[in-house]
Amino acid sequence: MQRALGILHCFRAGGTDLSASDIARRLGLSVSTAHRLARTLVGAGFLDQDDRTSRYRLGPVVAELGLLAYHQRGLHHAAPELEQLSRRTSATSDLAIRSGRHALVLVGSSVQPGTGLGLRRPLHSTALGKVLLAWADPADGGLVPLLPLAPQTDRTIVDPVALQAQLDAARAIGYALNDGESVPGVRTLAVPILNRAGHAHAALAVRSTPAVMTDERIPWFRDRAQACADALEVLLLPPHRRRLRESGLPAE
């Protein structure tokens, strides 16, 4: 089972079909084992195989489950809100969830229009990731699973003590900043979208340059990002709980 799941993860890079040799090389398997596992996934609908080239691509079951998860999370409601936020702020905007050690952008400006792929970035070097860490469920293990912290630029915080202090400060002020820690010359502000327990099940960010998102204008950007996050906090609820919230009843 673990090796079969590993084959599906091989397609995360997106854009290209994979041969059995490609899969074997990425997972450290023999070609025959990779081919056997891939054929099992073809039979279950998780992969397709091209009759002419024998190369594999993601199958209809993955597409179906992906669309179901996208709608169950309410993410189809997020795009119009993010577009409106971008128009109001003249900044790019994204929504991300946590995926292991990374913040995974699923909706917004960083999603590639040609492939639908989002942006996967280390949690510690992004404003989105800092929000997902600062408002994380304690059961997620804090910073320990992320160590060591790899630098993305010369401004990335790689000292876990310094990063934890920044996460504590983010919780106190309600937002996190990334000043060139992921990409030079880019400043990002992010706020949490909270669940019932007060943990971040998603994060929302606006991104521009330090010349536009100046220190003086950070409160202005924060207020608009927070207003969008407040709306999404309801829109991203499961349908039955969203109806309860909209009717004024507790969303149990």
C-alpha positions as CSV (number, residue, x, y, z in Angstrom):
1,M,0.0,0.0,0.0
2,Q,2.8,2.5,0.9
3,R,4.6,1.9,-2.3
4,A,1.4,2.3,-4.3
5,L,0.8,5.6,-2.6
6,G,4.3,6.6,-3.4
7,I,3.7,6.1,-7.1
8,L,0.8,8.6,-6.9
9,H,3.0,11.1,-5.2
10,C,5.5,10.8,-8.1
11,F,3.0,12.8,-10.2
12,R,3.0,15.8,-7.9
13,A,5.5,17.6,-10.1
14,G,2.8,17.5,-12.8
15,G,2.8,18.2,-16.5
16,T,4.3,14.9,-17.8
17,D,3.4,11.3,-18.0
18,L,5.8,8.8,-16.4
19,S,7.2,5.6,-17.6
20,A,7.8,2.6,-15.3
21,S,11.5,3.4,-15.4
22,D,10.8,7.0,-14.3
23,I,8.7,5.7,-11.3
24,A,11.3,3.1,-10.4
25,R,14.1,5.6,-10.4
26,R,12.1,8.1,-8.2
27,L,11.1,5.4,-5.7
28,G,14.2,3.2,-5.7
29,L,12.3,0.2,-7.0
30,S,13.0,-2.3,-9.8
31,V,11.3,-1.5,-13.1
32,S,9.3,-4.8,-12.9
33,T,8.0,-3.9,-9.4
34,A,7.2,-0.3,-10.5
35,H,5.3,-1.7,-13.6
36,R,3.4,-4.2,-11.5
37,L,2.3,-1.6,-8.9
38,A,1.4,0.8,-11.6
39,R,-0.7,-1.7,-13.5
40,T,-2.6,-2.4,-10.2
41,L,-3.4,1.3,-9.9
42,V,-4.5,1.3,-13.6
43,G,-6.9,-1.5,-12.8
44,A,-8.4,0.5,-9.8
45,G,-8.7,3.6,-11.9
46,F,-6.1,5.6,-10.1
47,L,-3.8,5.7,-13.2
48,D,-4.3,5.5,-16.9
49,Q,-1.8,3.9,-19.3
50,D,-1.2,5.2,-22.8
51,D,-1.6,2.2,-25.2
52,R,1.0,3.6,-27.6
53,T,3.8,4.7,-25.3
54,S,2.9,2.6,-22.2
55,R,3.5,5.7,-20.1
56,Y,1.3,6.4,-17.1
57,R,-0.8,9.4,-16.0
58,L,-3.2,10.1,-13.2
59,G,-6.6,8.4,-13.8
60,P,-10.2,9.3,-13.5
61,V,-10.6,8.2,-9.8
62,V,-7.9,10.7,-8.8
63,A,-9.7,13.4,-10.8
64,E,-13.1,12.5,-9.2
65,L,-11.7,12.4,-5.6
66,G,-9.8,15.7,-6.2
67,L,-12.9,17.5,-7.3
68,L,-14.9,16.0,-4.4
69,A,-12.3,17.2,-1.9
70,Y,-12.1,20.6,-3.5
71,H,-15.8,21.1,-3.1
72,Q,-16.1,19.4,0.3
73,R,-13.6,21.9,1.6
74,G,-15.6,24.8,0.0
75,L,-12.6,25.9,-2.0
76,H,-14.8,26.6,-5.1
77,H,-16.2,29.5,-3.0
78,A,-12.7,31.0,-2.4
79,A,-11.7,32.1,-5.9
80,P,-14.3,35.0,-6.3
81,E,-13.4,36.3,-2.8
82,L,-9.6,36.2,-3.6
83,E,-10.2,38.0,-6.9
84,Q,-12.1,40.7,-5.2
85,L,-9.4,41.0,-2.5
86,S,-6.8,41.4,-5.3
87,R,-8.8,44.1,-7.0
88,R,-9.2,46.0,-3.7
89,T,-5.5,45.8,-2.8
90,S,-3.8,45.7,-6.2
91,A,-1.9,42.8,-4.7
92,T,-1.8,39.1,-5.6
93,S,-3.7,36.8,-3.2
94,D,-3.6,33.1,-2.3
95,L,-5.2,30.6,-0.1
96,A,-3.2,27.6,1.2
97,I,-3.5,24.6,3.4
98,R,-0.9,22.6,5.2
99,S,0.6,19.5,3.4
100,G,3.2,18.0,5.7
101,R,6.2,20.3,5.8
102,H,4.8,22.7,3.1
103,A,2.1,25.3,2.6
104,L,0.2,24.2,-0.5
105,V,-1.6,27.0,-2.4
106,L,-4.8,25.6,-3.9
107,V,-6.6,28.8,-4.9
108,G,-5.3,32.2,-6.1
109,S,-2.6,33.9,-8.1
110,S,0.0,31.2,-7.6
111,V,-2.1,28.4,-9.1
112,Q,-0.7,27.8,-12.6
113,P,-3.5,28.4,-15.1
114,G,-2.2,25.9,-17.6
115,T,-2.0,22.9,-15.2
116,G,-4.1,23.9,-12.2
117,L,-1.0,23.1,-10.0
118,G,-0.5,25.3,-6.9
119,L,2.7,26.3,-5.3
120,R,4.2,24.1,-2.6
121,R,6.6,26.1,-0.3
122,P,8.3,25.3,3.0
123,L,6.2,26.3,6.0
124,H,9.0,28.2,7.8
125,S,9.9,30.6,4.9
126,T,6.4,31.9,3.9
127,A,3.8,34.0,5.6
128,L,1.2,31.4,4.7
129,G,3.3,28.7,6.4
130,K,3.9,30.8,9.4
131,V,0.2,31.3,9.9
132,L,-0.4,27.6,9.5
133,L,2.3,26.9,12.2
134,A,1.3,29.7,14.5
135,W,-2.3,28.6,14.7
136,A,-1.6,24.9,14.3
137,D,-3.1,22.1,16.4
138,P,-0.5,21.3,19.1
139,A,-0.8,17.6,18.1
140,D,1.0,18.5,14.8
141,G,4.3,18.6,16.8
142,G,5.3,22.3,16.4
143,L,8.6,23.0,14.7
144,V,10.3,19.7,15.5
145,P,9.0,17.8,12.4
146,L,10.4,20.6,10.2
147,L,14.0,20.6,11.5
148,P,16.5,21.4,10.2
149,L,15.1,24.6,8.7
150,A,16.7,25.1,5.2
151,P,17.3,28.6,3.9
152,Q,15.4,29.7,0.8
153,T,17.1,33.2,0.7
154,D,19.6,35.0,2.9
155,R,16.7,36.4,4.9
156,T,15.1,33.0,5.8
157,I,14.8,32.4,9.5
158,V,16.6,29.1,10.2
159,D,17.0,29.3,13.9
160,P,14.0,27.5,15.5
161,V,14.1,29.7,18.6
162,A,13.9,32.8,16.5
163,L,11.1,31.3,14.3
164,Q,9.1,30.3,17.4
165,A,9.3,33.8,18.7
166,Q,8.0,35.1,15.4
167,L,5.1,32.6,15.5
168,D,4.2,33.7,19.0
169,A,4.3,37.3,17.9
170,A,2.1,36.5,14.9
171,R,-0.6,34.9,17.2
172,A,-0.5,38.0,19.4
173,I,-1.0,40.5,16.5
174,G,-3.2,38.3,14.3
175,Y,-1.1,38.0,11.2
176,A,2.3,36.9,9.9
177,L,4.8,38.6,7.5
178,N,7.4,37.2,5.0
179,D,10.0,39.8,4.1
180,G,12.0,38.3,1.3
181,E,12.4,35.0,3.1
182,S,11.0,32.9,0.3
183,V,11.6,35.1,-2.8
184,P,13.9,38.2,-2.7
185,G,12.1,41.5,-3.0
186,V,8.6,40.1,-2.1
187,R,6.6,41.0,1.0
188,T,3.6,38.9,2.0
189,L,1.1,39.3,4.8
190,A,-1.0,36.3,5.8
191,V,-3.9,35.7,8.2
192,P,-5.6,32.5,9.4
193,I,-8.9,31.0,8.5
194,L,-9.9,29.3,11.7
195,N,-11.9,26.2,12.5
196,R,-14.2,25.6,15.5
197,A,-11.2,24.8,17.7
198,G,-9.4,28.0,16.9
199,H,-6.8,26.3,14.7
200,A,-5.9,27.3,11.2
201,H,-7.4,24.9,8.6
202,A,-6.3,27.4,5.9
203,A,-4.3,30.6,5.5
204,L,-4.9,33.6,3.3
205,A,-2.2,35.9,2.0
206,V,-1.7,39.1,0.0
207,R,1.6,39.6,-1.7
208,S,3.4,42.6,-3.2
209,T,6.7,44.5,-2.9
210,P,8.0,46.4,0.1
211,A,7.6,49.6,-1.9
212,V,3.9,48.9,-2.1
213,M,3.3,47.1,1.1
214,T,5.1,49.6,3.3
215,D,5.3,49.4,7.1
216,E,2.8,52.2,7.3
217,R,0.3,50.4,5.0
218,I,0.5,47.0,6.7
219,P,-2.6,47.7,8.9
220,W,-4.6,48.6,5.7
221,F,-3.6,45.3,4.0
222,R,-4.2,43.4,7.2
223,D,-7.7,44.7,7.6
224,R,-8.7,43.8,4.0
225,A,-7.1,40.4,4.2
226,Q,-8.9,39.7,7.6
227,A,-12.3,40.8,6.1
228,C,-11.8,38.2,3.3
229,A,-10.7,35.5,5.8
230,D,-13.8,36.2,7.9
231,A,-16.0,35.6,4.9
232,L,-14.1,32.5,3.9
233,E,-14.3,31.1,7.5
234,V,-18.0,30.7,6.8
235,L,-17.8,29.8,3.1
236,L,-15.3,27.0,3.7
237,L,-17.5,25.3,6.2
238,P,-19.2,22.0,5.1
239,P,-22.6,22.8,3.6
240,H,-24.7,21.8,6.6
241,R,-22.6,23.8,9.1
242,R,-22.5,26.8,6.7
243,R,-26.3,26.8,6.6
244,L,-26.4,26.8,10.4
245,R,-24.0,29.7,10.6
246,E,-25.9,31.7,8.0
247,S,-29.1,31.1,10.0
248,G,-27.5,32.4,13.2
249,L,-27.4,29.0,14.9
250,P,-24.2,27.5,16.3
251,A,-22.3,25.5,13.7
252,E,-22.0,22.3,15.7
